[in-house]
């Protein structure tokens, strides 16, 4: 292990930690925080936040709350969707009550809805737009299909739901309906709930529609949403203007079976037992009625801290949001519960006299489901402190839903994550987590580590503040995502019947946190920057060939080689001066700033809030990652002049990182 004076002492501490997280603790917390629906802004959600603070306080952590006033919707009047012609049929938009699932009958449950829908009452013809991707709408245009004044029907999957609405609105649609499809999440995949894990014909995916060029509070971009912060006028913010409603496929079938236009392209056919068609025809009309209001609503982050006894101003942050669309047992609260389990384990270590050298902070974010609000506002408030104090951020959203370890991470965190996985046994196999991980990678052909995209609370840390970040989980598919059925009944039948993924992930996160907290020199994988940069360059080169865009990546050959050489030199000599506290302090301060070498002060194209040149979310789909996003943008735009200018920006970033590592080499000689 890198940077430790006494490996045996650290290993003994880790072995002690491994005995502390239990299935009983995890199950107790998960049951408590998901017993009732607790969407953002509800009384129940505030009670969950209080519970989180109390558990961490009882564990011995120093607990603080951080409040922000964010602009967010109330559920308002539930959406109403109905066939008008040829038959007048109100369409169900609420999950069925299931006899063996008591949660599905909870009186506080509401019909399905989406946050930041426009309001309106529209009756119009239907146009089917497949997944509602940019290329799907372009295909409609090529086919001569107008959606002006029409209601667009799109199925969930392949992109973030907000972009389905954004593209439909830009092309003149009057409203949007989004439905699950059995080919993607339902009976075509296997038995449906309650018999199986897949979405049944009444399961509804709720969610936010925001597609602003920044996450967080829509009215305070770049600034924390405090009471005295100046806010934008709502009319100046590009919120959706057309009514939008989600449907289960049991309701979508009533629309699709009446459609009479030309058949869809082969790849657009879904799983319902009808030929899918592009248009519904004039005989088929549907009504979509949505009334949604927004208001300033308090978002409360709850953060527990185990302060370091030597370097309290260097922070390892682990976080997960706690607001949910309904019960949220998998998303997000499996992550919430495992962080509570970890908090108790760290508290027990503290009680036996084991304080970490650096501070470990356990953060529970609010209002993520409406637009990554709680974490973004906190990062914007403490951005200057994070630049000198944040060692790493590890996200735990949906982190305990199965038995397959999955990781996405910044380059500098990868080595420590792999080492930790090598030291921890899989809960059901006579192998380490790392061995089962590598076996699955060999079978699937996937990369060992995924890349960080959008959609959760790592985004402001990684993309805006330049904090090395990771998202780690023990996972399985959650096809009841954002529905009422994401509750404890579904979880204990199909996700993790023995409640062992939570304590396993608490152990993995705990070992990683302790290694970063106790290492004399922060154990970043410094040379991994050059290695990953080359990998991403090659992927961009292939993409440029696909689009017939000239892209000479050899301009980076010399800068990357120099970066790799100096990085390996530092890694070879990093432990030379472990006995000199002043040298160590200087080395660690410079290490914390390494990731910030990738920050571009003007931000990315059309996204000034997103400043990381290394990775960002796909600006056209939302969830997916874009690596080296400044270059990727110009390639996608087929702009050779713009690409040349941005290549120079990237050369300067690589050289900037090289200079910072050169300083580390000189300090550590």
N, C-alpha and C positions, 0 to 999 in steps of 0.2 A: 504493500500500500504506500502511496506517495505521501511524503511530507510528515510522517509520524516518527517521533522520537522513540516511542515504546509501542511497537506493534502488539505485543502480548497484552499490554494493558487495554488497548483499544479493542482487541478481539474479545477479551474477557467482558468488557462492557457490552459489546454487541451480543455476545452469547447470553448475557443476563437479559438484555432487551428482548431477545427472541422468545423468552419464556413468558413474557408479560401479556401480550395481546391475546385475548381469548374469544372464541366464538360466542360465548355467553354474553360478554360485554358488548360485542358488535351487534348481536341480535337484540339485546335490550335497547340499545340506542336507536337502532333502525326501526324497531317497533314503535318506540315512543315518538319519534319525530315524523313518522309517516302514518300515524293513526287517523288523521283527518286531512282533508284537502287544505293546502296552505299556499295559495298563489300570492305573489307579491302584492302588498298593500292590505292584506287581510289581517284580521285580529289573530287568526290561527298562525299566520306566518310570524307575527311579532312574538307569539308565545313560543314558537320554535326557537327564535333567536334568543329569548330569555333562557330557554333550556340549555342551549349551547354554551352560553356564558356561565351558567351555574355549574355545569359539568366540568368545564375547564378550571373554574375557580376552585371547586372541590379537589381537583387534581393537583392544585398548587401552582397553576399558571397565573400570571398577572394579566387580568382581563380588562380590555378597553373596548368601547364602542365608538364608531365613527358614523355620523349621520349626514345625509345629503338630501336635498330636495330636488327630485327629478320629475320631469314631465312624462306622465305615463297614463295609459288608458284604464278606465274602469270597465268592467265587463259589460255594463249597461244592459240594454234589452238584448236577449240572445238573438242571433241571426235567424231569419226565417227564410226557408228555401222551399219552393213548391213548383211542380209542373202546373202549367196553366192550360196549355193545349197540347195534345188532343184530349187529355184527361186531366182533370183537376185533382192533384194528389200532393198533400203536404209531405215533404221529405224529412225523414228522421235525421236529426243531428245530435243525438245523445246516445251514449252506450246503453245497451240492454242490461237489465239486472240479471245476474247469474246466481242461481240458487246456492252454489257452493262458494260463492265469493261475497262475503258480507260487505266488503268495501264498496262494491258496485251499487249498493242500495243506500249509500250515505245521503242524508237529506241535503247536505250543502253542495252537492255536485250540480254543475250547470251544463247546459248544452255546449257543444264545441264552438269555439270562437278563436279568432286570431287577433293579436295585438297590433294596433295602429292601422286597422282597416279604415278606409274612408266610410262615410255614412251616405246612405242613399237607398232608394227603392226602385229597382230596375226590373222590367219585364222585357225579355228580348230572346232572339234566337241564339243557338249554341254553335260555337266552333271549338273543336277538340285540338289541343296544342301539344299532345304527347307529354313530355316532362316540363314543358314551359322553359326550355333552355334558349339561350340566344340563337343557337343554330336551328332550333325547332321553329322559332318565329321567322327566321330567315327562310326556312323551307316553305312555310306557309306563303310568304311573299312571292317566292319563286313559282309556286303553284297558282298564283293569282287569287289567293283567298284573302278577302278583306275581313278584318275583325272589328272594324269601326262600328261602334254601336252594338256590338254583340257581347254575349257572355262567354268568356273563355273557360273551358273545362281542361284542367291539367292534372296529371297524376303526380303524386309525391315521388321524390327520389331524384338523384343525379345532380341536383343543385339545391341551394338554399331557397326556401319558399318565397322569400321577399323578392328574389329576382324574377320569379315567375310572374309576380304582380307588376313589377317595374317594367318588364318588357311588354306585357299585355297593355298596360296603361299608355306606354309610349306609342303603341300602334293603334290607339283609339278605342280599346275595349271599354265597355260600359260597366263590367263587373267580372269577377273571377271566382270560380269554384275550384277547390283543390280536393282531390280524393285519394285515399289509399287505393291501391290496386292489388288484387289477389296474386298477380304475377310477380309482384315485388315484395309483398309483405304478408300475403294471405295463404289461402289453401293450396296454391300452386307450389308453395315451399314445404308444406306439411300440414299436419293436423292443427286446427285453429283452437284458440282459447274458448272454453276451459279444458278441452281434450288435449290440446297441444300448445306450443309456445307462440304460434303465429297469430297475427291479427285476424279477428273474426269480422263478420260483415257489419258490425256496428262500431268497431274501434275507430276513433277519430284522432288525427294528429293535430294538436293545437300548436301555436308558436307565434313568434314575432315576425313582422314584415319589414322592419327597418333595413334600408339599404343606403344609409347615409355614408359619406366617405370617412366616418369616424364612429366608434362605438360610444356607449355611455349616454348620458343625458342629451337629448336632441338639441336643447337650447343653450348648452354651455360647452361647445367643443373646445378642447384644449385647456379648460379651466374646471376646477372642482365645483360641483353644484352646491355651493354653500349659500346661506340665506342672503348674503350681500353681493353675490356674484352677478355681474350684469348678464342678462339673458337676451338671446335673439328673439325677435318677434316670430310667433308661430307661423305666420303667413310667409316668412322668408325661409322656412325649412321645408325641404322636399319630402314631406310625408305623403304616403299614398292617399289618393283622392277618391278612388272608386271603391265600392263595397266589395268585400271579400269574405267568403265563408268556406270552412272545411266540411267535407262530407265523408262518411264511411262508404265502402264500396257497396254495401247493401242498399244505399240510397242512390249512388251513382248509376247503378244498374237500371234504375227507372228512367234515367235520361238516355243512357247509351242504347238501350233496346228500342227506343223510339227514333233514333237518328236515322236519316234517310239519304244522306249525301254520298259522295264517292268514298270507296274504301280507303283506309289509311295506308301509307307505305308499310311494308312488312314489319320493319323494326318498331313501328308505333303500336302494333297490336298488343293489347293488354290481356289479362287473364279472365275476364268475364266471358260468358259463353255466347258471344255475339260478334259479328264482324264490326270492328271499330270503324267509325266513319269521320271524315273531316268536318262535315257540317251536319247540322240537325235537320235543315230544311225549314221552310216557312210554316209548316204545319206544327212544328214543335217549338213551344215557347216556355221559358222558365222565369220564375220570379225570384229575385234575390233582394232581401231587405235587411239592412244593417243600420243600427243606430249606436254609435260609439262616441263617448266623450272622454276627454283627457283632462288631467288636473295635476297640480303639484302634489307629489306623494313622497313621504319620508322613506328613504332606504337606509337601513342600518347594518353596517358591517360589524361583526363581532370577532375580535382578535385576541387570542391568548398567547402570551409570550413567556418562554423560559429563558430568562436573560443569561447571557454568557458571563462567566466570572473573570475572563481575561480580555475578551474582545467584544463587549456588549454591543458595540456599534457596527458589527458585521453580522448581517442577518441571513439566515436560511429560512425561506418562506414556503410554507405548504398551504394550499388553499382549495376550497370548493365552495360553490354557491349552495344556498339552502332553500331558496324559494323554488316552488314546483308548480306545474300546471294543474296537478290534482294532488295525488298522494306522493308521487315522485320517489317511489322506493328504489328503483334503479337509477333514474335520472332526476335529481343529482344525488339523492340522499344516501345511496350506498357509499359514496365518497365522503359525505358528511359524517356518517357513522364511523367509518374507519379512522377519520381524523380525530374523532372523540376517543376512540379506542387507543390511538397513538398518544393523545394528550394524557390519558391515564397512565400509560406505560412510562412516558417521560417524567410524569409527576412522581411515580414510584422510584425512578432512578434518582431524582432530585432528593427524595426523602431519605435515600441511603447515602447521600453525600456526593452524588455524581452530577455536578453541574457541567454543562458543555462550556467550551471555551468561547465559542461564538453563540449568539442568540438564535434560538429556534422559535419561529412565529407560526402559529396555526390560525389561519384566516378563514372565516366563514362569510362569504360575500352574499349580498342581497341583490335582488332585481336583475339577475343574469338573464332570466328567460325573456325579459322585455327588451334586451339589447346590451348585455354585458355591462350593466350600469354600475353596480356597487364597486367592483374591482377597478373599473376605469376611473371612477371619480377618486378613489383612494390613490391610485397611481398618479393621477394628475395633481393631487394635493401634495404628495410626498416625492414628486419626481426628482427634485434636487438631492434629497437624502438618499433615494434609491441609487443614484449615480455613484455614490461613494460607499454605500453600506450593503447593498443587495448582492449576495453571493450567488444565489440561485432561487428560482421559483419553480415549484413542482405542483402541477394541477391534478386534482383528484376527482373531477367531475365524472360520474358514472364509473368509478374506478373499481367496483367490486361486484361484478355481475356474472362471473363464471370462473373458469380454471385455466384459461390461456393467457399467459403474460404478453402484454403488448406495450411497446414504448415508442414515443416520438420525442426528440430532444435536440437542443442546440448542440453543436459539435463539442463544445468544451465539457459537457456533462456526460458524454457517452461512456468514457472509460470507467468512471466511478459507478455508474448505473450497472454496467456489465459486471464489475467486480462484486457489487452487492448481490446481484442475481446469482453469481457463482457461490456465494457463501450461505445461501438460504435454500432449504429443501422445499420441493414441491409438496403441497399438503396431501396429495393422493398417490404420488408416484415415488419410487425409491430412487429419485434423481434430484438434482438441483433445479431451481427455477431456470437457470441459464441453460442447462442441458435440454429441458423440454422446449424451451424457447428456440434453441438452435435446430432441434429436430423438426419443429414446425416450419421454420424458415426454409430448411432444405426441401421439405415436401412441397411447399407453396411457391418457392422461388422468389418470395418477397425479400426486400432488404431487411437487414437486422433491425434498423431503426426507421420509423416513419419520419416524415417531415411535419412540422407544426403548421397547421393552416388556421382557419378561423373558427368561430362558433363557441368559444368558451373563454374562461377567465385568464388564460395564459396570454391572450392577445395583447392587452395593454403593457404587460411586463416585457414581452419579447419584441413586439413590433414598434412600440412607441418609446419605451424607456431603455431598451438595450440590456435587459437583464437576462442572462442565460436561463432557459426555461425547458421544462419537460412535462409531458403528460403520460402517466404510467397507469396501467390497469391490469386486473385479472378479468377477462371479458368473455362474453358470449353475445350473440345477437339479441337485441331488445326490440322486437318488431312491434311491441305495444307502446313504444316510445311516445311520450306526450299524451297518452290516452288515460282514461280512468282506470284501465286495467294494469297500468304500471303501479301495482300495489303489492302488499305483502303476500297476498294469496298467490298471485302470479309468480312472485320472486321465489317463494319457498317451494314451488312446484317445478319451476323451469330454469331459474337462474342459478340458485345456490341453495339446495335443500338443507345442507349442513352448516350454512353460514360460515364457511371457512375462507372464502375469498377476502373478506374484510380483514380478519386478523393477519392473513398472509400479506396483504398490501400494507397494513399498518407496520408490519415488520420490515418489509422492503423499504418503505419510505423512511422508517425510523433509522435503519442502518445507513441509508444514503445521507440523511440529515446529520447523523452523528459523525460520519466521515468528513463531511464538509465542515461541521462545527468544530471538530477537534484536531484536524490536520494543522500542523504548524505552517505549512505552505498550502494554500487552497489547491486541492487536487484537480485542477482543470486539465483536460486533454488538449493541450495547446496546439500540438501538431495536427490535430483533427480538422482545424479550420482549413488548412491547405488541402488536405485529402478530400474533404467534402466539397470544397470550392471546385476542385477539378472534376468531381463526379457531376456536379450541377452544371458546369460548363459543357460537359459532353452531352448531357440531356438537352441543353439549350441548342447545341450544335445540331442535334438530330431534329429538333423542332424547327429550326431555321431551314433545314433541308426540305422538310415537309412543306413549308410555306414558300420555298424558293427565295429565301432571303439571304444575301451574302453575309456570312458571319465568320470572320477569321479569328478564332480563339487563340491563335499562336501569340497574339499580343500579350497574353497573360503568362506565357511559358516562363519567362525569366522572373517576373515578380513572384509567381507561385513557388518556383524553385528556391528563390531566396527566402521566402516565408517559411517553407518547409525546413530548410537548412537551419535557420536561426531558431525555429521552434524546437527542433530536436536538440540543438545545442543547449537551450534553456532547460529542457526536460532532463538532460543528462546531468546538469550541474545544479539543479534547483535545490537540492538538499545540502548544499555545501555549507551554508551558514545558519543552520537551524539553531545554533546556540546564541546568536546575536539578535536580541529583540528589536533593535532599531532597523537592522537590515530586513528582518522578517516583516515588520510593519510596513516598510516601503514596498517590499515585493508584493505583499498581499493587496495593498492599496492599488498598485498598478495592475495587478491581476483582475481585480474587480472592474476595472475600466476597459478590459480588453474587448468585450462584446460591443462596447460603445463606439469602437473604431468603425463599425458598420453603419452607424447612424448618419443619415444625410439631413442636415438641418432644414433643407427646403422640402423634405418629404418626397414621396414617390409621385409619379405622374397622376394628377387629378386627385391625389390623396395626401395632402401635406401632413396630416396627423400620423400617417404610417411612415416611419422614418428608417426602418431597418432595410438596408440594401441586401441583406443576406436572405431573409425570408419574410413572406407576408401571405395574407389570404388572397385567393383568386378574386380579382375585382369584378368578374363576370359570373361567377358561380357561388362565391361566398365561403363555403366550407373548405374547399380544396386548397392545398398549399401551392404557392408560387415561389420557387427558389430563384435567387438573384432576380427579384421582381422588376427592377428597373430595366434590365436587359430584356427580360421576357416581354414586358409591355411593348417595347419598340419592335421586337420580332413579330409579335401578334399584329401590330399596326402596319407591319411591312414598311417601316420608315428607316431607310438606310442612313440618312443624315442624323436622325435622332439616335439611332443605335450607335453610331460612331461617337457622338458626344457622351452618351452614357457609358460606353466602354472606357472612356477616359476617367469618368467618375469612379468606376470600379477599380481601375488601375490605382488611382489615388487612395482608395479605401484599403486595398491590399498593402500598398506601401505604408499607409498609416499604421496598420496593424503590425507590419514588420518593424517599423520604428519603435513601437511600444514594446515589442518583445525584445528588440535589441537593447533597450534600456534595462529590461529585466535581466538580460544576460550580463550586462555591465555591473549591475547592482549585486548579482549573485556570484561574481567571480571570487 
